Amino acid sequence: MEVEIRRARHAAYLRLAAAHAGPLGPALLGHPELAPLYSKAYAACGGAEGLPCAG
């Protein structure tokens, strides 16, 4: 039972991390067709404070 809980929690953490992985997140969640858009989205980033592409 404890192993199942740990596995479910680990899977939830992986989904959460993927959802917050920037433009690549949807690709990690099962939409690989969106992966090529990463570089285009990163290039269009305005560089707002707190974003990976900031200044």
A tleap script that builds the chain and sets N, CA, C and O, in Angstrom:
source leaprc.protein.ff14SB
mol = sequence {
  NMET GLU VAL GLU ILE ARG ARG ALA ARG HIE
  ALA ALA TYR LEU ARG LEU ALA ALA ALA HIE
  ALA GLY PRO LEU GLY PRO ALA LEU LEU GLY
  HIE PRO GLU LEU ALA PRO LEU TYR SER LYS
  ALA TYR ALA ALA CYS GLY GLY ALA GLU GLY
  LEU PRO CYS ALA CGLY
}
set mol.1.N position { 0.817 -1.187 0.000 }
set mol.1.CA position { 0.000 0.000 0.000 }
set mol.1.C position { 0.870 1.263 0.000 }
set mol.1.O position { 0.604 2.199 -0.754 }
set mol.2.N position { 1.892 1.289 0.832 }
set mol.2.CA position { 2.759 2.456 0.919 }
set mol.2.C position { 3.501 2.699 -0.404 }
set mol.2.O position { 3.695 3.842 -0.817 }
set mol.3.N position { 3.908 1.614 -1.051 }
set mol.3.CA position { 4.605 1.735 -2.335 }
set mol.3.C position { 3.684 2.355 -3.381 }
set mol.3.O position { 4.122 3.197 -4.166 }
set mol.4.N position { 2.442 1.958 -3.401 }
set mol.4.CA position { 1.483 2.515 -4.354 }
set mol.4.C position { 1.278 4.012 -4.124 }
set mol.4.O position { 1.169 4.780 -5.079 }
set mol.5.N position { 1.228 4.418 -2.872 }
set mol.5.CA position { 1.069 5.831 -2.538 }
set mol.5.C position { 2.282 6.619 -3.008 }
set mol.5.O position { 2.143 7.701 -3.578 }
set mol.6.N position { 3.483 6.072 -2.767 }
set mol.6.CA position { 4.697 6.758 -3.208 }
set mol.6.C position { 4.752 6.881 -4.723 }
set mol.6.O position { 5.138 7.925 -5.248 }
set mol.7.N position { 4.369 5.824 -5.430 }
set mol.7.CA position { 4.374 5.868 -6.891 }
set mol.7.C position { 3.375 6.886 -7.422 }
set mol.7.O position { 3.681 7.624 -8.360 }
set mol.8.N position { 2.197 6.934 -6.839 }
set mol.8.CA position { 1.179 7.902 -7.262 }
set mol.8.C position { 1.650 9.331 -6.978 }
set mol.8.O position { 1.461 10.226 -7.802 }
set mol.9.N position { 2.255 9.538 -5.825 }
set mol.9.CA position { 2.761 10.866 -5.472 }
set mol.9.C position { 3.877 11.280 -6.424 }
set mol.9.O position { 3.923 12.426 -6.871 }
set mol.10.N position { 4.776 10.351 -6.733 }
set mol.10.CA position { 5.875 10.635 -7.652 }
set mol.10.C position { 5.331 11.004 -9.038 }
set mol.10.O position { 5.815 11.952 -9.655 }
set mol.11.N position { 4.347 10.276 -9.524 }
set mol.11.CA position { 3.742 10.570 -10.827 }
set mol.11.C position { 3.083 11.948 -10.816 }
set mol.11.O position { 3.172 12.688 -11.796 }
set mol.12.N position { 2.428 12.289 -9.719 }
set mol.12.CA position { 1.795 13.605 -9.610 }
set mol.12.C position { 2.850 14.706 -9.628 }
set mol.12.O position { 2.648 15.741 -10.263 }
set mol.13.N position { 3.973 14.497 -8.939 }
set mol.13.CA position { 5.040 15.494 -8.938 }
set mol.13.C position { 5.622 15.670 -10.337 }
set mol.13.O position { 5.930 16.790 -10.745 }
set mol.14.N position { 5.774 14.568 -11.075 }
set mol.14.CA position { 6.297 14.663 -12.437 }
set mol.14.C position { 5.345 15.442 -13.337 }
set mol.14.O position { 5.784 16.255 -14.151 }
set mol.15.N position { 4.047 15.200 -13.196 }
set mol.15.CA position { 3.065 15.948 -13.996 }
set mol.15.C position { 3.087 17.424 -13.628 }
set mol.15.O position { 2.988 18.281 -14.505 }
set mol.16.N position { 3.214 17.727 -12.349 }
set mol.16.CA position { 3.276 19.108 -11.896 }
set mol.16.C position { 4.517 19.803 -12.458 }
set mol.16.O position { 4.436 20.939 -12.924 }
set mol.17.N position { 5.646 19.130 -12.413 }
set mol.17.CA position { 6.880 19.700 -12.955 }
set mol.17.C position { 6.751 19.933 -14.459 }
set mol.17.O position { 7.197 20.963 -14.965 }
set mol.18.N position { 6.148 18.992 -15.171 }
set mol.18.CA position { 5.970 19.141 -16.613 }
set mol.18.C position { 5.051 20.306 -16.927 }
set mol.18.O position { 5.289 21.047 -17.881 }
set mol.19.N position { 4.011 20.472 -16.141 }
set mol.19.CA position { 3.054 21.551 -16.379 }
set mol.19.C position { 3.696 22.919 -16.189 }
set mol.19.O position { 3.229 23.908 -16.755 }
set mol.20.N position { 4.772 22.983 -15.389 }
set mol.20.CA position { 5.443 24.248 -15.125 }
set mol.20.C position { 6.790 24.338 -15.834 }
set mol.20.O position { 7.658 25.109 -15.424 }
set mol.21.N position { 6.965 23.555 -16.893 }
set mol.21.CA position { 8.241 23.516 -17.608 }
set mol.21.C position { 8.287 24.506 -18.759 }
set mol.21.O position { 9.042 24.314 -19.712 }
set mol.22.N position { 7.498 25.548 -18.684 }
set mol.22.CA position { 7.508 26.547 -19.742 }
set mol.22.C position { 6.862 26.018 -21.013 }
set mol.22.O position { 5.983 25.158 -20.952 }
set mol.23.N position { 7.288 26.522 -22.153 }
set mol.23.CA position { 6.677 26.117 -23.422 }
set mol.23.C position { 6.797 24.626 -23.708 }
set mol.23.O position { 5.991 24.072 -24.456 }
set mol.24.N position { 7.788 23.978 -23.124 }
set mol.24.CA position { 7.975 22.557 -23.357 }
set mol.24.C position { 7.021 21.708 -22.527 }
set mol.24.O position { 6.861 20.518 -22.800 }
set mol.25.N position { 6.393 22.291 -21.531 }
set mol.25.CA position { 5.503 21.550 -20.635 }
set mol.25.C position { 4.428 20.745 -21.337 }
set mol.25.O position { 4.282 19.561 -21.033 }
set mol.26.N position { 3.656 21.326 -22.271 }
set mol.26.CA position { 2.625 20.534 -22.965 }
set mol.26.C position { 3.197 19.335 -23.708 }
set mol.26.O position { 2.550 18.291 -23.790 }
set mol.27.N position { 4.406 19.474 -24.251 }
set mol.27.CA position { 5.034 18.345 -24.936 }
set mol.27.C position { 5.337 17.219 -23.944 }
set mol.27.O position { 5.165 16.040 -24.254 }
set mol.28.N position { 5.788 17.601 -22.752 }
set mol.28.CA position { 6.091 16.600 -21.741 }
set mol.28.C position { 4.830 15.927 -21.212 }
set mol.28.O position { 4.884 14.812 -20.693 }
set mol.29.N position { 3.691 16.614 -21.348 }
set mol.29.CA position { 2.430 16.059 -20.866 }
set mol.29.C position { 1.699 15.248 -21.939 }
set mol.29.O position { 0.550 14.855 -21.739 }
set mol.30.N position { 2.350 14.998 -23.060 }
set mol.30.CA position { 1.749 14.138 -24.066 }
set mol.30.C position { 1.387 14.817 -25.367 }
set mol.30.O position { 0.624 14.262 -26.157 }
set mol.31.N position { 1.913 16.000 -25.610 }
set mol.31.CA position { 1.658 16.702 -26.866 }
set mol.31.C position { 2.991 17.018 -27.544 }
set mol.31.O position { 3.408 18.175 -27.584 }
set mol.32.N position { 3.659 15.995 -28.078 }
set mol.32.CA position { 4.985 16.205 -28.676 }
set mol.32.C position { 4.964 17.154 -29.869 }
set mol.32.O position { 6.002 17.710 -30.227 }
set mol.33.N position { 3.806 17.349 -30.487 }
set mol.33.CA position { 3.739 18.266 -31.629 }
set mol.33.C position { 4.030 19.710 -31.216 }
set mol.33.O position { 4.326 20.554 -32.062 }
set mol.34.N position { 3.946 19.988 -29.918 }
set mol.34.CA position { 4.226 21.338 -29.430 }
set mol.34.C position { 5.711 21.555 -29.113 }
set mol.34.O position { 6.141 22.695 -28.941 }
set mol.35.N position { 6.487 20.487 -29.035 }
set mol.35.CA position { 7.903 20.610 -28.679 }
set mol.35.C position { 8.687 21.509 -29.628 }
set mol.35.O position { 9.506 22.295 -29.151 }
set mol.36.N position { 8.485 21.441 -30.947 }
set mol.36.CA position { 9.255 22.313 -31.849 }
set mol.36.C position { 8.973 23.804 -31.652 }
set mol.36.O position { 9.754 24.640 -32.108 }
set mol.37.N position { 7.897 24.142 -30.997 }
set mol.37.CA position { 7.563 25.546 -30.785 }
set mol.37.C position { 8.369 26.190 -29.661 }
set mol.37.O position { 8.300 27.403 -29.464 }
set mol.38.N position { 9.131 25.386 -28.926 }
set mol.38.CA position { 9.866 25.902 -27.776 }
set mol.38.C position { 10.794 27.048 -28.161 }
set mol.38.O position { 10.754 28.112 -27.543 }
set mol.39.N position { 11.631 26.841 -29.178 }
set mol.39.CA position { 12.599 27.871 -29.532 }
set mol.39.C position { 11.903 29.139 -30.022 }
set mol.39.O position { 12.360 30.246 -29.735 }
set mol.40.N position { 10.812 28.988 -30.751 }
set mol.40.CA position { 10.061 30.151 -31.231 }
set mol.40.C position { 9.451 30.918 -30.049 }
set mol.40.O position { 9.506 32.147 -30.007 }
set mol.41.N position { 8.876 30.192 -29.104 }
set mol.41.CA position { 8.276 30.834 -27.933 }
set mol.41.C position { 9.351 31.491 -27.071 }
set mol.41.O position { 9.139 32.585 -26.548 }
set mol.42.N position { 10.489 30.842 -26.920 }
set mol.42.CA position { 11.566 31.404 -26.116 }
set mol.42.C position { 12.110 32.669 -26.769 }
set mol.42.O position { 12.422 33.635 -26.074 }
set mol.43.N position { 12.229 32.677 -28.097 }
set mol.43.CA position { 12.724 33.852 -28.821 }
set mol.43.C position { 11.756 35.026 -28.710 }
set mol.43.O position { 12.173 36.184 -28.734 }
set mol.44.N position { 10.460 34.726 -28.588 }
set mol.44.CA position { 9.446 35.780 -28.505 }
set mol.44.C position { 9.255 36.295 -27.082 }
set mol.44.O position { 8.485 37.229 -26.856 }
set mol.45.N position { 9.947 35.695 -26.133 }
set mol.45.CA position { 9.804 36.088 -24.739 }
set mol.45.C position { 10.305 37.509 -24.543 }
set mol.45.O position { 11.393 37.868 -24.993 }
set mol.46.N position { 9.512 38.294 -23.878 }
set mol.46.CA position { 9.889 39.689 -23.647 }
set mol.46.C position { 10.908 39.910 -22.564 }
set mol.46.O position { 11.380 41.032 -22.384 }
set mol.47.N position { 11.261 38.878 -21.839 }
set mol.47.CA position { 12.273 38.996 -20.808 }
set mol.47.C position { 11.766 39.580 -19.500 }
set mol.47.O position { 12.521 40.230 -18.778 }
set mol.48.N position { 10.499 39.356 -19.189 }
set mol.48.CA position { 9.945 39.874 -17.941 }
set mol.48.C position { 10.661 39.256 -16.734 }
set mol.48.O position { 11.112 38.112 -16.777 }
set mol.49.N position { 10.751 40.030 -15.680 }
set mol.49.CA position { 11.416 39.554 -14.471 }
set mol.49.C position { 10.737 38.288 -13.949 }
set mol.49.O position { 9.510 38.213 -13.879 }
set mol.50.N position { 11.548 37.301 -13.585 }
set mol.50.CA position { 11.040 36.051 -13.056 }
set mol.50.C position { 10.894 34.962 -14.108 }
set mol.50.O position { 10.662 33.803 -13.766 }
set mol.51.N position { 11.026 35.316 -15.379 }
set mol.51.CA position { 10.951 34.303 -16.429 }
set mol.51.C position { 12.354 33.805 -16.763 }
set mol.51.O position { 13.330 34.530 -16.570 }
set mol.52.N position { 12.461 32.572 -17.263 }
set mol.52.CA position { 13.788 32.045 -17.613 }
set mol.52.C position { 14.513 32.890 -18.651 }
set mol.52.O position { 15.743 32.904 -18.694 }
set mol.53.N position { 13.752 33.598 -19.493 }
set mol.53.CA position { 14.399 34.383 -20.551 }
set mol.53.C position { 14.643 35.832 -20.123 }
set mol.53.O position { 14.940 36.675 -20.969 }
set mol.54.N position { 14.527 36.128 -18.862 }
set mol.54.CA position { 14.734 37.499 -18.376 }
set mol.54.C position { 16.161 37.955 -18.649 }
set mol.54.O position { 17.122 37.255 -18.329 }
set mol.55.N position { 16.284 39.127 -19.241 }
set mol.55.CA position { 17.523 39.829 -19.497 }
set mol.55.C position { 18.690 38.940 -19.697 }
set mol.55.O position { 19.800 39.420 -19.923 }
savepdb mol mol.pdb
quit
